[in-house]
Amino acid sequence: MELPVTVGVDASAASLAAVDWAAAEALLRDRPLRVLHALPLMPCLLPSWAVEPLPSGSDLIHEARHVLAKRHPQVRVHAEEVHDVATAALVAAAEDAELLVLGARGDGGFPELRVGSTALHVAAWAGCPTVVLPAEQPGPGPREHVVVGVDARRPAEAALAFAFDAARRYGLPLRAVHAFGARSAGGTAGYRDEEAALLARVLEPWATARPDVEVLQDAEPAGAGMLLVDASVKVRLLVLGRRPLSSVGRLGPVAHAVLHHAECPVTVVPEA
């Protein structure tokens, strides 16, 4: 079965940017593109501060189709509307998608909000890799790497597989970033060497299996969130693994920090 790249749309400019990004990705993967818009179950309960009438679902779908026809005419597109809460509709759509794409924030909330509740919920619960595009779109400069966050003691295999495939698809080097805590006694030089060797052992079988991907290794004594946010500058894609959900049902602090502050699209990849 040929699974699509699925993108969620609403009335925000960010969602049209997500449509554009998803279409380019669908073309690279030779997959169809599914454009999905969730209509409110009870429009009468929309917040009172939404003083301007929201565009109808058909208007949004028409606008998305117009953008796609102009910019990505080769992509096979299927657009649909569903009557459901956006989070539920997107998580359900992820069960039949190769990749799910959405903007970091939609048409709700306040202007300074960097990541909305819908993006956070979907990234935490979706059953397929989920790409969240930053609220402020990256500039037109060159994107030099794909970055993957690696816990060298508990490597996320699905995230590594996704990152290697993305680097090969884009024709870019893959930078593997491993953060570790500094020891209180002694210097960090020897400890850094140990951590770098640990990271190299994790990456060795992947690099051997994919010799066409250039691999750069970066082991640093720093907080993982800060290190990955710093690494996101001039990056095509940043990839994170997501552990199986606990009863809490939300993303961990590293993924939360990266989604709020990264300067590039972030893919959250669920582990089995």
BELTA-V896949 format. One record per pair of residues at least 24 apart in sequence whose ideal C-beta (glycine too) atoms are under 7 Angstrom apart, sorted by the first residue. I is the first residue (numbers start at 1). J is the second residue. Records with the same first field share a line. If there is no record, write none. Layout:
# BELTA-V896949
I=J, J
This chain:
# BELTA-V896949
2=31, 32
3=31, 96, 97, 98
4=31, 32, 33, 34, 97, 98
5=29, 31, 33, 97, 98, 99, 101
6=34, 36, 93, 97, 100
7=33, 35, 36, 101, 102
8=36, 86, 90, 102
9=35, 36, 37, 60, 64
10=37, 60, 106, 107
11=54, 55, 60, 107
12=103, 106, 107
14=103, 104, 105, 106, 133, 135
15=103, 106
16=64, 67
17=103, 133, 137
18=101, 102, 103, 133
19=64, 67, 68
20=67, 71
21=101, 133, 265
22=101
23=68, 71, 72, 75
24=72
25=99
26=75
27=72, 74, 75
28=169
29=98
31=98
32=76, 78
33=75, 76, 77
34=78
35=61, 64, 77, 79
36=80, 82, 89, 93
37=61, 81
38=82, 84, 85, 86, 89
39=81, 82, 83
41=83, 84, 85
57=81
86=118
87=118, 121, 122
90=122, 126
91=122, 125, 126
94=126, 127, 128, 130
95=127
97=128
98=128
99=128, 129, 131
100=126, 128, 130
101=131
102=132
103=133
104=132, 133, 134, 135, 259
105=135
114=260
115=259, 260
120=251, 259
123=251, 259, 268
124=245, 249, 250, 251
126=270
127=270
129=162, 267, 269
130=267, 268
131=265, 267
132=259, 265, 266
133=265
134=262, 263, 264, 265
138=263, 264
141=234
142=234
143=234, 235, 236
144=172, 234
145=172, 173, 174, 175, 235, 236
146=170, 172, 174, 236, 237, 239
147=175, 177, 231, 232, 235, 238, 239
148=174, 176, 239
149=177, 224, 228, 240
150=176, 177, 178, 199, 202
152=178, 195, 198, 199, 202
155=202
156=241, 269, 271
158=241, 269, 270, 271, 272
159=239, 240, 241, 269
160=206
162=239, 267, 269
163=239
164=206, 210, 213
166=237, 239
167=213
168=210, 212, 213
170=236
172=236
173=214, 216
174=213, 214, 215, 216
175=216, 218, 231
176=203, 215, 217, 218
177=218, 227, 228, 231
178=219
179=220, 222, 223, 224, 227
180=219, 221
181=221
182=221
188=221
192=219, 221
195=219
224=254
225=253, 254, 257, 258
228=258
229=257, 258, 261, 262
232=262, 263, 264
233=263
235=264
236=264
237=264, 265, 267
238=262, 264, 266
239=267, 269
240=266, 268, 269
241=269, 271
242=268, 269, 270, 271
243=271
244=271
